[in-house]
Amino acid sequence: MVTIKLFAAMAEEAGVDTLQVEWKQGMSTQDIKQLLIDKYPLLRPRVANAMAAVNQEYTPSVQELQDNDEIAFIPPVSGG
C-alpha cells in the first residue's frame, strides 16, 4: 500500500486528507498525481503545483515508490 496525504485546500476540495492505494511495481509520484487528478478533477491545478514529499523528505518531480511509502502533497505557500 501507498499512503497519500493531502493538506490545506487540496484536502478540503477532495474531502479527505488521507488515501491509501495499492502499490504496484514501478509506481511513481507522477502516477499518484495522475490518480488524484482522475479521482478528483478539481485538484488538477493544485496537484500540478504541489511539492511532493516521500516518507517526509522532499523529492524530485518523479520518484519511484516502494511498498508502504507515504507520499504527501504540499501546496505552494505564499505570505508576507
Residue, then its C-alpha position, 0 to 999 in steps of 0.5 A: m500500500v501507498t499512503i497519500k496525504l493531502f493538506a490545506a485546500m487540496a484536502e478540503e476540495a477532495g474531502v479527505d486528507t488521507l488515501q491509501v492505494e495499492w502499490k504496484q511495481g514501478m509506481s511513481t509520484q507522477d502516477i499518484k498525481q495522475l490518480l488524484i487528478d482522475k479521482y478528483p478533477l478539481l485538484r488538477p491545478r493544485v496537484a500540478n503545483a504541489m511539492a511532493a514529499v516521500n516518507q517526509e523528505y522532499t523529492p524530485s518531480v518523479q520518484e519511484l515508490q516502494d511498498n508502504d511509502e507515504i507520499a504527501f502533497i504540499p501546496p505552494v505557500s505564499g505570505g508576507 
